[in-house]
């Protein structure tokens, strides 16, 4: 992970003074479990270039209270990519420039606009190139995005999400660094720390003078602050409203989700707020579909994850048993904590957690009233999906099977880059025609009929964001 700062033109030699670093010495410090080095590859009055390089301690990534079955502490990119971690590593080394407090004799240069070239990476971002470009061109930079070349002997993504970014433009060093300290974490969309009210103060401080007028301000705030209550506090703090201190508690914040609503703020600017989550709409649609069925006493929620849908189904009248089937021990433990809160409530059927997988047949789940796969099939390799469907329709043979999956066409409505998917673990995403044809082919092989529905806010051109198929076994009176 690195950042290269090059100043060209009049006063370029002042770069080292504003950074408070001797261009003829190697800066080498270890702080916050990372070694940070700064070396000047050129130092003259017409061109000065500083390379900031951070090397984290790889052992630190496997320390902590991670569950023994969680292997993500060993398999991750945090050691290599330029992210919020990188910014925290280099903040102390660049503190003088970030705060604009060099020696008094150099203070006039704090407001000097240099001809800057800023290169950083690698950046792991799920944003399409077009959005990345808009984030920086709006600030007056020319941007160049490059990807590394990789040759594989097996089928992999055709385009890497990891990119290197080079910016060119005229800007003060302090403003340029502050822009990077806001936008680099927003690009990566991963935070290594708990996001609290303190983040509001940091965003306001580093975003002063440029963030509020940025055309992608809403996106930056959403990816930086994540939670609706923190975004609201940021907005209120800016208008001087009472109760808007950045120290306000964020413990009740929820994870961000896809949203289907756009609201207008009091000053007329449109801001996206995570008010109606697409995930909530899916659960509501599935619950409504189950409630409309004549036979719904026993429900199997396959791939139940942390048990959110299963917990939602306990309120459906007529549901007597819910089997929450999940292969991940970590997710199942969280589901059990959620289910424990339902115990003792009158008229509530507490879901039964079951360790299982679609690839291992469980006789106890055969011939149930309803089987649900909510946003599951797209996580299965497409060539393995046929075996899963054969097991469900021929061996489990539920009276009703409910499937949901993303509508690939709707990704264009989200302004996603062509060829990208909504989640890194998705093995495929289908258009409406593909999904409809696939469902119809299974009805031809087995004695089922199918009805297709849409979930979410519809688009005339792209349909609904989520596709739902309800398979009904013909020989059963359901």
MOWO-V815819 format. One record per residue. NEAR is the number of other ideal C-beta (glycine too) atoms within 12 Angstrom. Layout:
near: [NEAR;NEAR]
This chain:
near: [36;30;42;30;43;33;42;25;21;19;28;31;27;35;48;36;32;41;43;28;33;15;29;13;15;19;29;18;22;18;21;23;23;32;24;35;26;35;27;30;23;24;26;21;18;19;26;36;30;44;29;42;29;38;25;32;20;17;13;20;22;21;13;13;8;15;16;11;15;18;14;17;20;17;11;21;25;32;28;23;34;41;38;35;34;40;42;28;37;42;30;23;34;38;22;27;39;31;22;29;18;28;16;10;11;25;18;16;28;30;19;29;22;37;29;40;32;43;31;42;34;30;43;33;37;28;32;26;30;19;29;37;25;24;37;39;23;24;35;23;31;20;30;23;35;19;22;17;10;13;7;10;6;7;11;12;19;15;19;27;30;28;31;28;39;26;37;25;27;23;30;31;41;37;33;43;38;31;38;44;38;40;46;45;37;40;45;36;29;29;27;25;17;16;34;25;30;21;36;34;23;30;39;30;21;33;32;19;20;30;34;25;15;27;19;32;33;28;32;38;40;29;36;39;43;34;32;29;29;42;38;31;34;40;29;24;29;27;17;10;15;10;16;23;21;27;16;26;17;26;13;11;23;20;16;28;29;31;27;29;21;16;21;13;22;14;12;8;20;16;30;28;29;32;22;23;26;33;33;26;32;38;35;28;32;42;35;23;33;43;22;22;36;16;24;33;25;31;43;45;48;43;40;44;31;27;37;34;42;46;34;35;44;34;23;34;18;24;34;23;26;42;39;42;41;36;25;26;17;21;26;31;21;24;35;27;18;27;34;17;17;26;16;10;14;8;14;22;28;27;40;29;31;29;21;27;24;33;19;18;20;23;13;16;33;21;21;37;36;47;45;50;39;47;39;36;37;32;30;29;18;21;11;18;28;20;20;31;33;19;30;41;33;21;21;37;30;39;34;41;46;47;47;41;43;44;40;31;28;35;28;22;24;31;18;28;24;16;17;28;29;28;21;19;17;25;23;27;32;32;21;30;16;21;35;25;17;29;35;20;19;29;25;14;17;27;18;32;23;30;23;30;29;29;39;33;24;21;19;10;12;25;30;31;39;43;41;41;40;34;38;32;31;17;12;22;12;24]
